[in-house]
Amino acid sequence: MPRHYVYRLSCDRGFAPNVEYGMCSLSGCKSNTVELWAEKGSWVIGIGGKNTGKPNKLIFAMNAEENLPYREFRRKYPEKSKYLSSKTAGTNVLVSREFYYFGNKAIEFPDHLKHIIWDRQGCKRVSDKDINKLERYLTERYDYGKIGNPNNQNGCASYTSRT
Protein backbone atom coordinates (compact mmCIF):
# COMPACT_ATOMS: atom_id res chain seq x y z
CA MET A 1 0.00 0.00 0.00
CA PRO A 2 1.58 3.32 -1.03
CA ARG A 3 2.22 5.91 1.64
CA HIS A 4 1.69 9.63 1.10
CA TYR A 5 3.92 12.52 2.15
CA VAL A 6 3.89 16.26 2.65
CA TYR A 7 6.97 18.46 2.92
CA ARG A 8 7.85 22.13 3.00
CA LEU A 9 9.66 23.71 0.06
CA SER A 10 12.39 26.16 1.00
CA CYS A 11 12.42 27.52 -2.54
CA ASP A 12 10.41 27.13 -5.75
CA ARG A 13 12.66 27.75 -8.76
CA GLY A 14 11.31 25.11 -11.14
CA PHE A 15 13.95 22.56 -10.18
CA ALA A 16 12.25 20.43 -7.52
CA PRO A 17 9.59 19.93 -8.65
CA ASN A 18 10.26 20.33 -12.35
CA VAL A 19 7.12 20.37 -14.50
CA GLU A 20 8.46 20.62 -18.04
CA TYR A 21 7.52 18.22 -20.88
CA GLY A 22 4.07 17.51 -19.45
CA MET A 23 5.31 15.63 -16.42
CA CYS A 24 6.35 16.41 -12.90
CA SER A 25 9.68 15.11 -11.66
CA LEU A 26 11.08 15.46 -8.18
CA SER A 27 14.71 14.88 -7.22
CA GLY A 28 17.47 16.60 -5.33
CA CYS A 29 15.46 17.66 -2.28
CA LYS A 30 18.19 17.88 0.32
CA SER A 31 15.93 18.31 3.35
CA ASN A 32 13.99 15.07 3.04
CA THR A 33 14.13 11.57 1.67
CA VAL A 34 10.63 11.42 0.19
CA GLU A 35 12.21 10.44 -3.15
CA LEU A 36 13.41 7.22 -1.57
CA TRP A 37 10.20 6.37 0.29
CA ALA A 38 7.49 7.24 -2.23
CA GLU A 39 6.35 4.53 -4.61
CA LYS A 40 3.83 4.15 -7.39
CA GLY A 41 0.53 5.51 -6.10
CA SER A 42 2.09 7.68 -3.39
CA TRP A 43 0.95 11.29 -3.33
CA VAL A 44 3.65 13.87 -2.57
CA ILE A 45 2.51 17.33 -1.52
CA GLY A 46 4.72 20.42 -1.50
CA ILE A 47 3.84 23.24 0.90
CA GLY A 48 5.33 26.71 0.48
CA GLY A 49 7.92 27.82 3.01
CA LYS A 50 8.77 31.46 3.78
CA ASN A 51 11.29 31.79 0.95
CA THR A 52 8.77 30.68 -1.67
CA GLY A 53 6.68 33.79 -1.12
CA LYS A 54 3.68 31.48 -0.62
CA PRO A 55 4.02 30.20 2.96
CA ASN A 56 1.60 27.44 3.98
CA LYS A 57 0.02 27.30 0.52
CA LEU A 58 -0.16 24.33 -1.82
CA ILE A 59 2.66 24.64 -4.36
CA PHE A 60 2.19 21.19 -5.90
CA ALA A 61 0.70 17.74 -5.45
CA MET A 62 1.77 14.73 -7.50
CA ASN A 63 0.60 11.14 -7.72
CA ALA A 64 3.85 9.20 -8.20
CA GLU A 65 3.81 7.05 -11.31
CA GLU A 66 7.40 5.88 -11.03
CA ASN A 67 10.30 6.08 -8.61
CA LEU A 68 13.41 5.61 -10.72
CA PRO A 69 17.09 5.55 -9.90
CA TYR A 70 18.72 8.66 -11.39
CA ARG A 71 20.51 6.73 -14.19
CA GLU A 72 17.30 4.95 -15.18
CA PHE A 73 15.46 8.29 -15.29
CA ARG A 74 18.13 9.71 -17.63
CA ARG A 75 17.91 6.65 -19.87
CA LYS A 76 14.11 6.52 -19.97
CA TYR A 77 13.50 10.28 -20.28
CA PRO A 78 16.54 11.77 -22.04
CA GLU A 79 14.90 15.10 -22.95
CA LYS A 80 13.15 15.61 -19.63
CA SER A 81 16.27 14.71 -17.65
CA LYS A 82 18.47 17.46 -19.13
CA TYR A 83 17.70 19.76 -16.18
CA LEU A 84 19.32 17.30 -13.74
CA SER A 85 22.98 16.49 -13.38
CA SER A 86 24.58 13.85 -11.20
CA LYS A 87 25.60 16.67 -8.83
CA THR A 88 22.09 18.10 -8.43
CA ALA A 89 20.02 14.91 -8.56
CA GLY A 90 19.10 12.84 -5.59
CA THR A 91 19.48 9.07 -5.59
CA ASN A 92 16.04 8.63 -7.12
CA VAL A 93 13.62 10.63 -9.26
CA LEU A 94 9.86 10.60 -8.79
CA VAL A 95 7.85 10.96 -11.99
CA SER A 96 4.17 11.82 -12.46
CA ARG A 97 1.78 12.84 -15.20
CA GLU A 98 -1.01 13.23 -12.64
CA PHE A 99 0.07 16.39 -10.88
CA TYR A 100 -1.09 19.85 -9.96
CA TYR A 101 1.58 22.52 -10.00
CA PHE A 102 0.40 25.91 -8.78
CA GLY A 103 3.74 27.67 -8.18
CA ASN A 104 3.14 31.44 -8.12
CA LYS A 105 -0.61 30.74 -8.16
CA ALA A 106 -0.36 28.59 -5.02
CA ILE A 107 -3.68 27.99 -3.32
CA GLU A 108 -4.86 28.02 0.26
CA PHE A 109 -5.77 24.70 1.75
CA PRO A 110 -9.48 24.32 2.49
CA ASP A 111 -10.28 24.41 6.20
CA HIS A 112 -10.91 20.66 6.38
CA LEU A 113 -7.33 19.97 5.13
CA LYS A 114 -5.26 22.67 6.87
CA HIS A 115 -4.09 20.13 9.45
CA ILE A 116 -1.84 18.47 6.84
CA ILE A 117 0.30 21.62 6.46
CA TRP A 118 3.86 20.79 7.48
CA ASP A 119 5.62 23.68 9.24
CA ARG A 120 9.24 22.52 9.37
CA GLN A 121 11.98 20.83 7.36
CA GLY A 122 11.65 17.16 6.51
CA CYS A 123 8.44 15.42 5.66
CA LYS A 124 5.53 13.67 7.33
CA ARG A 125 3.10 11.01 6.27
CA VAL A 126 -0.44 11.89 5.26
CA SER A 127 -3.36 9.51 5.69
CA ASP A 128 -5.22 7.85 2.82
CA LYS A 129 -8.37 9.59 4.05
CA ASP A 130 -6.78 13.04 3.78
CA ILE A 131 -5.29 12.25 0.36
CA ASN A 132 -8.74 11.18 -0.86
CA LYS A 133 -10.19 14.47 0.38
CA LEU A 134 -7.40 16.49 -1.23
CA GLU A 135 -7.66 14.62 -4.51
CA ARG A 136 -11.43 15.14 -4.59
CA TYR A 137 -11.02 18.84 -3.79
CA LEU A 138 -8.44 19.34 -6.56
CA THR A 139 -10.15 17.29 -9.27
CA GLU A 140 -13.40 19.20 -8.75
CA ARG A 141 -11.61 22.50 -9.39
CA TYR A 142 -8.54 21.96 -11.58
CA ASP A 143 -7.18 19.92 -14.45
CA TYR A 144 -3.90 18.07 -14.03
CA GLY A 145 -0.80 19.95 -15.09
CA LYS A 146 1.05 23.21 -14.76
CA ILE A 147 -1.22 25.99 -13.53
CA GLY A 148 1.37 28.57 -12.44
CA ASN A 149 5.07 29.35 -12.80
CA PRO A 150 7.87 29.00 -10.25
CA ASN A 151 7.75 31.60 -7.47
CA ASN A 152 11.51 32.11 -7.29
CA GLN A 153 12.70 31.96 -10.90
CA ASN A 154 15.62 34.27 -10.04
CA GLY A 155 16.61 32.32 -6.94
CA CYS A 156 15.55 32.62 -3.34
CA ALA A 157 15.89 35.71 -1.22
CA SER A 158 17.68 33.88 1.56
CA TYR A 159 18.66 30.34 2.41
CA THR A 160 19.53 31.26 5.98
CA SER A 161 16.03 31.74 7.28
CA ARG A 162 14.04 28.74 8.38
CA THR A 163 11.53 27.33 5.90
SVG drawing of the C-alpha trace seen along z (x, -y; Angstrom):
<svg xmlns="http://www.w3.org/2000/svg" viewBox="-16 -38 44 40">
<polyline fill="none" stroke="black" stroke-width="0.4" points="0.0,0.0 1.6,-3.3 2.2,-5.9 1.7,-9.6 3.9,-12.5 3.9,-16.3 7.0,-18.5 7.8,-22.1 9.7,-23.7 12.4,-26.2 12.4,-27.5 10.4,-27.1 12.7,-27.7 11.3,-25.1 14.0,-22.6 12.2,-20.4 9.6,-19.9 10.3,-20.3 7.1,-20.4 8.5,-20.6 7.5,-18.2 4.1,-17.5 5.3,-15.6 6.3,-16.4 9.7,-15.1 11.1,-15.5 14.7,-14.9 17.5,-16.6 15.5,-17.7 18.2,-17.9 15.9,-18.3 14.0,-15.1 14.1,-11.6 10.6,-11.4 12.2,-10.4 13.4,-7.2 10.2,-6.4 7.5,-7.2 6.4,-4.5 3.8,-4.2 0.5,-5.5 2.1,-7.7 1.0,-11.3 3.6,-13.9 2.5,-17.3 4.7,-20.4 3.8,-23.2 5.3,-26.7 7.9,-27.8 8.8,-31.5 11.3,-31.8 8.8,-30.7 6.7,-33.8 3.7,-31.5 4.0,-30.2 1.6,-27.4 0.0,-27.3 -0.2,-24.3 2.7,-24.6 2.2,-21.2 0.7,-17.7 1.8,-14.7 0.6,-11.1 3.8,-9.2 3.8,-7.0 7.4,-5.9 10.3,-6.1 13.4,-5.6 17.1,-5.6 18.7,-8.7 20.5,-6.7 17.3,-5.0 15.5,-8.3 18.1,-9.7 17.9,-6.6 14.1,-6.5 13.5,-10.3 16.5,-11.8 14.9,-15.1 13.2,-15.6 16.3,-14.7 18.5,-17.5 17.7,-19.8 19.3,-17.3 23.0,-16.5 24.6,-13.8 25.6,-16.7 22.1,-18.1 20.0,-14.9 19.1,-12.8 19.5,-9.1 16.0,-8.6 13.6,-10.6 9.9,-10.6 7.8,-11.0 4.2,-11.8 1.8,-12.8 -1.0,-13.2 0.1,-16.4 -1.1,-19.9 1.6,-22.5 0.4,-25.9 3.7,-27.7 3.1,-31.4 -0.6,-30.7 -0.4,-28.6 -3.7,-28.0 -4.9,-28.0 -5.8,-24.7 -9.5,-24.3 -10.3,-24.4 -10.9,-20.7 -7.3,-20.0 -5.3,-22.7 -4.1,-20.1 -1.8,-18.5 0.3,-21.6 3.9,-20.8 5.6,-23.7 9.2,-22.5 12.0,-20.8 11.7,-17.2 8.4,-15.4 5.5,-13.7 3.1,-11.0 -0.4,-11.9 -3.4,-9.5 -5.2,-7.8 -8.4,-9.6 -6.8,-13.0 -5.3,-12.2 -8.7,-11.2 -10.2,-14.5 -7.4,-16.5 -7.7,-14.6 -11.4,-15.1 -11.0,-18.8 -8.4,-19.3 -10.2,-17.3 -13.4,-19.2 -11.6,-22.5 -8.5,-22.0 -7.2,-19.9 -3.9,-18.1 -0.8,-19.9 1.0,-23.2 -1.2,-26.0 1.4,-28.6 5.1,-29.3 7.9,-29.0 7.7,-31.6 11.5,-32.1 12.7,-32.0 15.6,-34.3 16.6,-32.3 15.5,-32.6 15.9,-35.7 17.7,-33.9 18.7,-30.3 19.5,-31.3 16.0,-31.7 14.0,-28.7 11.5,-27.3"/>
</svg>
